[in-house]
Amino acid sequence: MKLSLVRNTCGILRGQRTGRVVSELSRRCLPVGPSPSSLLLRAASATSSGRSSAKVAFNLGKHPAKEDVFERDGSLREVVQRSKEAMAALQRKNSTIQPTFVIVQSNEDDRVWEINKKVADMVGLNVKLLCLSKDSTEDEVIEEIFKLNEDPSVHGVSLQLPSSLLTSQVVNAIKPEKDIDGLSDVNVGRLLRGDSGPGFLPPVANAIIDLLENHDVSLEGKSVLLVGAEGALIYSLQALTERSGMEAFKSHSTARNLQKRVMEADAVVLLGEGNINIPSTWVRPRAAVICENDISTKHLVAAYRIKNVICSCSHWLQEQQHKPWTLRSLRLKPLTPVPSDIEISRAQTPKAVTVLAEEIGLLPEELEAYGRSKAKVRLSLLDRLQSEPDGNYVLVAGITPTPLGEGKSTVTVGLVQALSAHLKLNSFACLRQPSQGPTFGVKGGAAGGGYAQVIPMEEFNLHLTGDIHAITAANNLVAAAIDARMLHEATQSDKALYKRLVPSVNGVRKFSPIQISRLQRLCINKTDPTSLTPQEVSSFVRLDLDPNQITWQRVVDTNDRFLRKITVGQASTEKGQIRETGFDIAVASEIMAILALSNSLQDMRSRLARMVVGTSHSGRPVTAEDLGVSGALAVLMKDAIKPTLMQTLEGSPVFVHAGPFANIAHGNSSVLADKLALKLVGREGFVVTEAGFGADIGMEKFFNIKCRASGLKPNVVVLVATVRALKMHGGGPSVSAGAPLPKEYIDENLDLVAGGCYSNLRKQIQIAQQFGVPVVVAVNVFKTDTEAEVALVCQIARECGSADAVPCHHWAQGGRGSVELAKAVKEAASKPSHFKFLYDIEMPIVEKIRTIAQKVYGADDIELSAEAEAKISYYNQQGFGSLPICMAKTHLSLSHMPEKKGAPTGFVLPIRDVRASIGAGFIYPLVGTMSTMPGLPTRPCFYDIDLHPVTEEITGLF
């Protein structure tokens, strides 16, 4: 069933199977009514008040002139005037809004549409006609209704269909908020229950009640006979009639006792489009007779329908505004000792994600549910709330960590639980999605821990909504395209390549849009494939990739050390195109960094196109756009760009989105998740996001890379410190995962704590202060810490310039254990933030690297290898010199030497190599050797992971 839209206010959508074309839309309505010997309609006479008076009339088939309807009908004029005023008020709120409704019909009679259009034009509404073919099925009608339901420009739907198509399924297919005829079960149910909430009364019922109430003689306490209708309309009209103080009775038009009932009634209402023949002798003197089929009544019905459209549009506009949160916190019952993370997670019953979404002001159409507990959130939210102010932006970073980690994720979750569940402030956590590699390897899950975690933690750590799988598919499509292109270029002539790249379809060759883009980059301003010269054809078809300069690798989301270096092309079908390559872990893909830094779908598409995958033999960078694959990548990533909504143990909202490496990439969750959350929380709310590794890496990249990409300015930095890590920086022995902690970390040792505070903690506070953002130190308390040690950390942190420093017990107590931190963050956020970047983006690449090395790491200078210098020269030549810097170095020390703890000085930072992620938008110098594919340990975490075959419960995920 194909339909075509002609135009807006006079627009008609017609089923092409009818073959009908409307060339004139202003023709007069044909007379409609019973035979001259029968009662036809109500007549109207002016009263002293200017309103029409409905009297019994025996018009014997003669309709009033259509142009006289508005002049003589006071009820109609009044409803239209009220609608005009409502329309003006609506457009004062939003000058661009244009209420629109669609009439759906399946016949050739446009009279209902013409009447509604006439009234709509007076008020200033758009009305469209959707004309379906006569043989449309119920399913086809419902399909069209669903389309109208999802069209935000349509505020109402009116069905003018034959009774065979007006089934319950069809009527109830219309969203209740667009059911301007008020006949769906939801709207009728609201009326019958007497609900005062949003809903629509049937325009026919409203018009008839209006006429009854304005009859010359009061009908209060009188009887009204409703003749001819069934179903929702009759029930609605009967309820409204009785609420107006009249007594309503129903009768079929073919009832044997119809004459008797008409003669007993004080008012008779003739319903339906068919002819109902009632002799005038049946009607009592001064009884009111109203006919739905009367042209005047039809205009009044149209006026009430248009009034409903304006109400629908007003309600829609109100729904688009930022809503106060109605967040219901989930109650925690912390146990001692604290159970395992998965036991805690499983003991809590999360809210349905649809409930959570409604509590934080998301609209149903902005949510794409993935099961009961997680959902994607559409980016249209940004357009809806674009005028809303952002909330407070809080970054959680940390001191230089031990290999065990210091709990930034748990602090992030605990802080948000404290802000929302205990201080009753709108707050959102934004976290990275964990890779499955570490989950099954050595680190385990990354959902937080204890009573400060994201639930369900199994879903958080495994697959989630498939974003990493989408990245894997997109990344490996690029890799496949590279090898295939090199094979085809090596085995075909220019002419053969051209014929295959620009195939003839029905005798015509045509460039695809992505091929035209490549021609333009080659300065070939032609669109006719037959017009290219042989030299232009050669330039177009040959990327001429140098196999030794391909920088793109395949990825997999598993720790697999044996994929670090592989050989491809060994099958005989690859005709000798053998080369060495390798695999990275999926989260190391540049596509992951692009996902995290994109501001929109279009921005992501552009970044994917700019990705440089290698270099030609002539030294020209080859991009994904050159390969012709960037559009396909955007298709693979179209759902991954939407953040995933989850919740904490206490029911606070969390966005989980993107998880780029924190060494070769910037190690932060997505820009889009932060932007969506900042709009949702509102001006007084808080968005708390986390940066990977220590502040010298994750925080520096958050400020210099992520904030440049997003344009957002942070209000507060929460710097996470642990007594354990501070003891290590104060001179304590080495710590390694899986080994028992030395006694220095179990027994009280204030000297080691002080040494770590005055070295690493002070340096990290100073790094944050260079960006002009206030710092609050959060001491993540472990059970081995003493009160004296924790108090000493807080004291020294304040001495070193922290706005405040507080102990946190969220792991054991949930949000209640971080209330003091939440208060400190709120206080710090109330003060001005003087955020600034560390370096000017236009500085030379070498100077930007030197600035980070000296001001952040504390190095005396940098030392570039010959390879690094050559790369920098090449990037400058290609126009990449104005990109920010993403340093790839160890996270275990402020220097490039992992064993150097505290705050090392007097060292020169060696830059071994410099690489570029042009699509993501940064240059990344390599300080030492960076592994992008982890390996499995002797005893990986997967030894403990299993599934119960009956309950399907997962065990072993921490």
N, C-alpha and C positions, 0 to 999 in steps of 0.2 A: 504494500500500500504506500505509494509515493505521494508526497505532498509538496506544494510549492508556495512560498510566501511572496505575495505581490507587494504589499506595503503596510505601513503601521496602522494609523488611525482608520484608514479605509482598507486595510490589508485583508486579503482573503487567502486562506490556505485551502487548496482544493485537491481532492483525490484525482489523480491524473486519469484513472480508469473511467471517470465520468466524462472526460473530454470536454467539459463545460468551461467556457471562458466568459467572465463578466466584463462587459464593456461599459455598462452604465449602472451605477450604484444608487442613483437618486430617484429611481422610478417610484411611483406611488404604490402604496399597499393596495392589494385587491380587497374588495369587501369580503368580510367573513361574518357569518352569522346564520341564525335559523331562518326559516321561511317567513314571509310577511305575516302569516296568520299566527305567529307565535311570539311570545314575549322575547325581546332581544337583549336589552341591556339596561343599565341604570342611566338615568338622565341627571344632569347636574344643573342646579339653578343657584344663582348667587344669593348669598345671605348678607345680612348687614355687616358681618365681620369680614367679608371678602372671601371666605372659604366656601367651597361648593357644598351643596346639600344634596344628599342622595335620596331621591324620591322614586317611588314606583313609576315606571314608564313603559308605555307600550309603543315602542318606536317603530314597530312593524318593518324591520329590516333596514332602516335608514340610519347610516353611521354619521356621526358629526364630522364635519370637515377636519382633516388632520391638522391643518394650520390653526384651528380654533382651540385645540386641546389645552395648550398652555395658558391661553388667555382666560378660559372660563373655569379652569380647575385649580382652585386655591390649594388643595392638598398637594397636588403635583408641584405647584410653584414653591410651596413651603419646603418640601423635601429637597427639591433642586437647590433652593437657596441655602439650606443648611449644608448640603454637600459642597457647594461652592465655598462656603466659609471654612469647612473642614479641609478642603483642598488647599485653600490659601494658607491655613495654619500649617499644613503639612509641608508646603513648599517654603515656608519661612524657616522651617527647621532644616530642610535640605532642598536647595534650589534645583538640584539636578534630578530629583525623583520624579518619575512619571508613572502613576498608577495605570496598570494595564490588565485587562481581562480578556479571556478568549471564550467565544461561544462555539461549541462543538455541535455540528449537525450532520445529517447524512441524507438530506433531501435538497430539492432545488428551490425551496421556499425561503427567501432571505428576509421575510417581513420582521421576524423577531430581531434579527441582527440590525435591520434598518432603524427600528424603534429605539433599540438600545444605543445605537450609534448617534442618533439625534439627541438623546438625553446626555450621552457622554460628551458630545461636542459642546453642549451648553456648560457642562461642569469643567471640562478640560482633561478628560481621560482618554486613553487609547483603548479601542476595542478591536479585536481581531476575530475573524471568522475562520474556523477550521472545518472545512467541508469535506467529509469523508465520502467514499463511494457508497452507493446504495447497498451493495452486498457486503459491507464490512461485517466482520465477525466480532463477537464479544472480545476475543483475545486481541484483535487489532485495535479496537477502541481503547482497551485497557493499556495497551502499549503506548498509544498516543497520549493518554492521560498521564502515564508515568513520565513521559518526556516533559509535559507541561509542569508536573510537580517539581521536577528538577531544574526548571528554568527560573532563575531568580528575577527575571524581568517580568514574569507573569504573576499577578497577585490574586487572580481569581479565575475559576473555570465554571462555566455554565453549560449544562448538557441539555440540548434541545434535540433529543433523539426519539425515535419511535419506541413505544412501550416494550417491544420485543428486545430492544437493546438496553433499556433502562433497568437492568437487573441489579440485584443487591451488590454483586461483585463489581459492576461498572461504577455504580454510584459511590461505593465505598473505596474505590481505587483513588479517588481524589483525596489529597491531603485535607484534613479537616480545616486547616487554616486557609485553604484556597477554595473551600466549598461554599461559594458565595450564594448558592441557592439553598443552603442550609438543610439539605436532605440526606446527608450521610448519617449513619447510625450514631456517630459521635456527637454531631450537632443536635440531632433530634433527641438523643439521650440527655444532653445537657439541658435542653429546653424542658423536657418532661420532668427532670429532677429539680428544675428551678435553679440550676447553677448560675452564679453571677460572673463566672470567669469568661475567658475568651471563647467566642463561638458566634455562629450566625443564625438569625431567624430567617425562615424562608421569605423571600421578597413577596411572593403571592400572598402569604398569610399576613405579612405586615400591611400590604396594601388593602386587603379586605378588612382587617381590623380598623385601619384608618377610616375607611368609608363607613363602616358600621358605627364607629364612635362619633362620626360627624353627621349622622342622620338627623333630620329635622326633629324627630321625636326621640327622646332618650330611650335607649334599648336596655338600660341597666335592669337586670332582673327579668328581661324578656327572653323569648325563645328564638334561637337561630337554627335554621335547617340548612345543613350542608349537603348539597346534592351533587353526586357524580364523580367524586375523587376517591381514591383509595391510597393506602400506604402511608408513607412518611408525611406527606402534605396534609392529609386529613387529620392525622394525630396531632401535628403541630398546630393546625388551625383550631382544632377543638380545644386544645390546652390554652391557647392564647385567648380564644373567645370566652372561655370560662373564667380566666384570670381578669378579664375586663368586666366581669359582673354579669355576663349573659349565660344563658343555659343553651348548650349546643347539642344538636341531634344530627345523626347521619342518616342518609338514605341513598339508595341506588336510584339512578334515573329511570330504571325500568321497574321499580317496585310497584306492586299492585295498589298499595295504599298511598302512593305518592300524592294524589289529589288531596286526600284527607290531611296529610301531614303539611302540605303547603298551605292549606286553608287555616290550619291551626297556628302557623308560625308567624312571629312578628317580623322576621327577616328571613329572606331566602338567598342563599349563595349558590350560584351555578358554577361548578368547577369543571375544568377540562377543556380541551380544544374542540371536542365534538359538539354537535347541535343537541341541545336539550329543549324539547318542545313543551312549554308550559303555557296553556291558555291563560289569558289575562283574567278570566273569570275565576280562576283558582286563587288569586292573590287577595288577601285581606286589604281593606282600605288603609292607606297610610303605612302599609308594610314596606320595608326596605327590600329591594331586589337588586342584587349585585351579580354581574356576570363576569367571570374571569376573562372571557373571550372578547369583551368589550374593548374597543380601541383605546378608550380613556383609561380603563383599568390596566391595560397592557403598558401604557406609558408610566402609570404610577408604579407598577411592578418593576419596570426598568429603572425608575428613579431609586427605589429601595435597593435594587440589585447594585446599582452604582454606589449607593451609600455603603453597602457591604464591602465593595472593592476598596473604597477609601479606608475603611476600618482595617481591612486586611493589610493594605499597604502601610498604614500607620503602625500596626502591630509588627509587621515585618521590619520596619525601620527601627522600631524600639528594640526588637530582638537583635539587631545589628550592633547596638551600642554595648559598651562595656557594662557587664553586670556585676553587682556585688556578689562576692562568693558566699556560698552556703556550705562550706566544707565541714563535713562531719568527721571528726577524728576517731580513729580506732583505738580502743583501750588496750594498753599494755599491762601485762602482769609479770614483771621481771622475776626470774628465779635465781636463787643462789645455791650452788654455783651455776654460772651461765652455761646453758646447754650449747650444743653445736649449732652452727649457723643454720643448717638445713632443718634441724628440729625446731628452732625458733621460727623460721619462715613457715614451716608447715603447721605450726600451732596457731598461726594467725589466719583468719579468713579475710581475704582482701575484698574490697568493694568491687562490684561489677564496674568495668571501665566506663560503661555508659553512664553510670551513676556519678562516678568521679568527674567525668567530662561535664556533666550538667552542673555539678557543684562549683566548678571553676569557670563557668560561663561559656563553654564551648557549645556551638549549635550542633544538632544531630547531623546535618549535612557536612560538617567539618571533621567528622570522625569516620575512620575506616577500621572497624573492629577486627582484630586477629584473635578470635577466641573470646573468653570472658574477661581476661585480666590485662590485656594490652591492646593498643590501637594506634594506628597511624593518624597523624593530625595534618589536615590539608593546609597548604600555604595560603589559601584564600583568606585565612584568618588575619594575615598581615594587612590585606586590603581592607577588610572590615574594620579593623581597629587602628588604621593608620594615623588617625587624628588623636588617639589616646596617648598620654604621656607614658614614658617608660618608668619602670620601677627602679629600685636601687640594685646596682650590679656589684656582686661580691665574688671575688676570686679566692679560692682555697689553694694555697701553694704550701711548700714545706721546706724545711732545712735539708741539707744534703743527707740522703737516707742511708740506712744500713741496707744490706741485701734483703732484709726481712720486710722492708717497707714500714712506714710510720703511721699509716692510717688516714691518709687524706680523704679517701672515699667515705670512711665511717664518720669523719668529722663533718664532711659535707652533708651527709644524710642526717646525722644527729643535729646539726645546726638548723636544717630546714624543719625537722620535726619540732624542735624547740620554738622556732619562730611561728609555725602555723598551729601546732596542737596546744602550745602552752602560752604563747604571747598573743595568739589569735591574729597574727598578721599574715596576709597573703604571701606565700612563699613557694618557690619552685626550686628543685634541684635539677641541674643539667649535668649528666654524666656521659662518659665515653662507653661505647659498647665493647665488651671484652672479646678478644680473640679466643677461638676454641683451642688454639695451640697451647698456650699456657694453662688453660683449664684442664686439659688432659695431660699436661706435662708436669711442671714442678710448682707453679704458683697457685694453681687452683682457681676458684671463682673470684669475681671482682665486683660483687654486689654490695660491698660494705661488709659489716660483720656484727655479731652480737645482736643487740637490740637497736642497731642503727643500720638497716639494710633495706635494699629494694626487694620487693616480693612480687610474684613468686620467684625465688632466686634461681630455681632450675631453668625457668624460661628466660630469665635475664642472661644466664651464662651459656645457654645452648640455643643456637639458631636465632632466637628472638623473632624478628619479622623478616629475616632473610637478607638484610642489607649487605652483610659481608659476602654472602653467596652471589648477590648481584654484582658486587665489585669484582669478585673472582671471575665471573662470566665475562664481564666487560673487559677486564684486564687481559684475559686469555684470548678474547676475540682479537684484540690488537696484536698480540703475539702471533696468532695464527695468520692474520692479515700480512704481517711483516714477512714471514717465511714464504707464504704463498706468492706474494708479489715478487720477491727476489727470484723464486723459481720460474715464474712466468716471464719475467724480464730476461732471464738467462737463457730461455729456450725458445723465444719467439722474436720475430722481426718487429720493427716499429709498426708496419702496416697490419700485421696479424694482431698485435696488441691493441691497436686502435679499433679494429673491427670488433674485438671482443669487449673492450671497455665502453664503446659507444655502439651497441648493437643496433641493427636495423629491425624496426618493428613495423610490420605492414609497409615495408619499403621506405620507411622514414627513419633517419638517425637523429637522435636528440640528446643533448647533454642534460644530465641530472643537475639539480641546483648545486650539489656539492662539487660537481665537476666544473661548473661555471665559476664557482669560488676559487678553485685551483687555477683556472685560466687567468683570472684577474690577478692572482698573486704572481703569476708568471708574466704579467703585463701584456697578456693577449686578450684584447677587448673584442672578442668575437663570440657569437652565440650559435652560428651556423656551422655544424660539424664538417660540412663540405668545403668550407672556406679556409681551413687551416693549411698553411704551407707545410712541406715535408719537415722543415726544421721545427716548426711549431708543434707538429704532431709528435716528433721525437721528444721535445721538451715536456710535452703533456703526459706522454705515456711512460716515461722513464724517471723513476725516483732515484735510481742508481745508488741504492743503499750500499754503504761499505760494511760488509759483515763484521769487520773488526771494530766498528764504531757504533754498533747497535747497543743502546743503553737500556732497552726494554726487556724485562724478564717475565716469565710466567709466575703465577702465584698459586698457593694452596693454603688453606687455613688449618694447617697441621704442622707441628714441629717435626721436620724431617731433614736431618742433617745430610742425608745422601743425595738430596736434590740441590745442594748448594752449587754443584758444578755438574753439568750433564752435556751430552753430545746429541744433537738432533739431526735428522735428515739421513739416517743410515740406511733406510729402505731403498731398494733399487728404483722404486717409483719416484723418488725425489731426485734422481738423475745427478747424484754427486754433490748436491747442495748441503754438504755437511758443515756444521759449525758448532763451536762450544757456546753454551749459554748456561742458565741456571734458573732456579726457583727462589722467590722470596716468599715470606709468609704474607698472607693476603692483606693484612693491615699495613704492610709496608708499601703497598701499591700507591703510586701517585694519585690514582683515582680516589683512594680513601682521603688523601689530603685535600683533593678538590671538593669532595663531598663536604668536608668539614669547613671549608672556607667559602663556599658558594653562598650568594645572597638571594638567589632565585633560580628557577629552572633555566631561564635564559642565560644567566651568568654561568651556571654549571655547563650548559651546552657550549658556550664560548670557551671556557677553560679546557674542556675535553678536546676541543678542536685544536687548541694551542699546544697540547702536549707534544714535546719533542721526543721521538722514539729512537732517533739515530741521526747519523750524518751521511751525506752522499760522498762519493769519491772526490767531488770538487769542493767539499767543505760546507755545503749548504745544509742547514738543519731540516730534517724531514719530520713532519707533524702528523698527528692522527687525521687531520683534515686532508692532508696530501694523500693519505692511504684511502680516503673516502669512507672512513668508518665512524666518524664522530657523531653523525646522526643516529646510527645504530646504538652507539654507546649511551646516548641520551635516552633512547627508548629503554635500554636495559636498566637504566638508573632512575627512571621516572618515579618509581615508588620509593626507592631508597632515599630520595631527597626529603621525604616527609619524616619528621621526628616521631619516635615511638613514645607513647604515653604509658607510664606505669605508676606505681605508688610505693611509698615506704611502709614500714610496719605500722606506723600510726596514721596511715591514710593520706599523707601529704603527696602532692603530685610530683612526678619525676619525668623529665624528658631524657631518653637514652638515644643518643645519636652520634654516629661516627666514632672512630677509635684509632686515629693516626698514631704511628710511632712517635715517641717523644725525642728520638735522636735524629734520624734522617728527615723527620717531619716535625710538626710543631706541637704534637702531643696534647691537643685540646679537643673537647667536644665541639659540635657544630655551631657555626654562626647563626644558622636558622633556628636551632633549638633555643638559643639565648634570646633571639629577637622575638620569637613567639611567646616565650615565657615572660619577658619584660612587658609585653603588651597585656598579657592576661593578669598579671599581679596588680597592675595599676600603679599610680604614682607613689603610694605609701608602701608598696609591697617590696619583696626581696627575691632576687634570682641569684642562686649560689651555684657557681660552676667550678670545676676543678682543673688544675693544670698538672700534667705529668711530671714525674721526677722532682728534683729540688727547684727552688725558686730561681736559681741561676740558669736553669734550662727551661722548664715549663712556663714559669711566670714571665721570663724575659721574652719568650716567643709569643706568649699570650698578648703582651703589650705591643711588641714591635711588628708582629705578623697578623695575629687575629684581629686586634683592635684597628689596625690599618684597613684590613679587608672589610670589617663590619661597620666602622665609623662609631662604634660604641665606646663609652668612657666609663671605666670602673670607678666605684665609690670607695671600696674598702678591699684590702688584702688581708685574708686570714692566713697566718703563717703557722703551720702545724709543726710542733716540736715534741719530741719524746725524751724522757730522761735517758732511755737506752741509747739513742743516737747521740745525745749530747755527751754522754760518758765516752763513747767511741771517739768523738772529736776532741775530747779533753785528754786523750792519751790511753784510753782503754784498749784491750786486746781486740783482735779481729773477730768479726761475727760472720757466720755463714749459715745459710739455710739448711735445716735438717740436723744441725749439730747442737748439743746442749749449750746454753748460755754460760760463759765463764762467770765465776763468782762475783767479779767486779760489777756485773750487771744485775745481780740479785741482791747483794748487800748494799747498804747505804754508803755512798762515797761522794761527799759534797765537793771535794777538790776536783774530781773528774767532771762533775756537773758544771762547776764554775768555769773550768777550762774550756769546755765545749760551748758554754754560753758566750764567753768573751771572745771566742774565735768565730765559729761557724754561725751561731745564732745572730750575733751582732752584724756580721757581714751580710747575711741574708736580709736583715732588717734594712740595712743601708742600701742594698740593691733596690728594694721596693721603694724606698724614699727617693731614689733618683728619678723615679717616674711620677713623683708628686702625689702618691696615693697613701692615705693613712694605713697603718698596720696594726692588727690585733693578733697577738700571739695566743694560739690555742695549744695548751699542754695536754696532749692525749695521754691520759693516765692509765698505766698498766698496774696489775695487782702487785708487782714487785717494787713499785715506786713507794718511797716514804713521803710523809707529809712535808718533812724538812726539804727534801730534794725538789718537790714540786713547788714549794713556796720560794725556794731559791731561784728557780727558773723564772718565775713570775716577777720577782724583784729585779733581777738583772735585765730581763726583757724591757721593763719599763725604763731602767737606767739607760738602755741602749737606744731609746727613742720610740718604742712601741706605744701606741695610744693606750693600750691596755694589754693585760696578759691574765688569762684565767685558766684554771684546770677544767678538764672536760671528762665526764663519766658516762658518755652516751653508750659506750659499748656494753656497760653493765646495767644502765638505767634508761636507755632510750632518750627521747627528747628532754625529759626532766633533768637528765644529767648534763645538758648543754644550755640550760636556761641562762646562766650567767654569761656564757659566750654570746648568746643571742642578744642579750641586753647590751653587751659591749659593742657588738657589731652595729646594732641600731643607733647607739650613741655616736659611734665613729662616722656612720653614714649621714648623720645630721649635720656634720661639719663639711665645709667646702672641700672638694677634691680638685687638686691642681694638676691633673694628669697631663703628661707630656711624653713624647717619644724620646728614646735615648739618642737617636741619630737622625739626621736629615736623610731622607730617602735618596736624594740626588748626590749624596757623597759618593766618591769612588768606592768600588767594591772593597778594595784593600783597606781603606780607612774605616769602613763600616765594620769589617772584621776586627780591626785593631781596637776600635772603640769598645766593642763587646768584650774582647779579651782583657783590656785594661780596666774598664769601669765595672765590669760584672765579675770576671774571674780573678782579678787582681794580678794579672800577668804584667811583666815589664814591657814586653813587646811580642810580636808574632814573627814567625819564620816560615816563609813560603818555599815549598819545594819547586823545582823547575816545572814539574807537571802542573802544579797549582797556578804558577804564574802564566803558563801557556793557556790554561783554561780561562783564567780571568781575562786575558787579552782577547781570546775568542768570544767570550760572552759580551765584552764591551763592543767588539766589532759587530756582533749580531743585534745589538740594541737592548741587551738584557741587563745593563749596568745599573738601572734604577730600581731593581727588585730588592726587597728586604733580605736579610741574612738569617739563615736557619742553621745554627751551629750543631754539628754532629760530633758529640764528645761523650766521654763517660759521665754517668750520673752519680758515681760514687765519690767524686771529689770535685772541688771547685776548679782544680787544675785538670790537666790531661792525664795525670798519674793517679790511678784509682787508690793506691796505697797512701797517698798524701791526704790526711784528714785535716780537720780544723779549717783554717783559712790560709793556705799556702801563699807565699810571696817569693819574689826573686826568681821567677821562672819565665822562660820564653815559650810561648805556645806554638807548637809546630803544626803547620797546615799541610797535610800530606797530599790532599787532592781537593779540587773544588768541582762540584757538580750542580746541576740545575734541574728544578722541577718547574718548567715554564708554565704549564697549565695551572698548577697550584699557585704559582706566583712567588717563588723564592729561590735564592741561591743557597746551596748547603755545602759549606766547607767541611772536610773530613779531618778530624783531629784524632789520629790513630786509626785503627782498623775497626769498622762497624759491621757487625753481623746482622744481616737482614733475614736470616733463616735460623731460628733457634733449633737446638737438638733436644732429644729426649734424654733424661737422666737414667741412671741405672734402674731406679725404681720410680717410674712415673706415677702420677696421680690416678691414672686409669686402673691401676691394680685394685683400688678401693671403690670404684664406681660400678654400680649394678642396678638392675631393674627388677622389681617384684613382679612376677608374671601374672598375678591376679589383680593386685591393687594398682599396678603400674607406677608405684612410687619409686623414685630414684634415691639411691643411697650412695654415700661416698663423696658428694660434692660439698666438702667441708661441713 
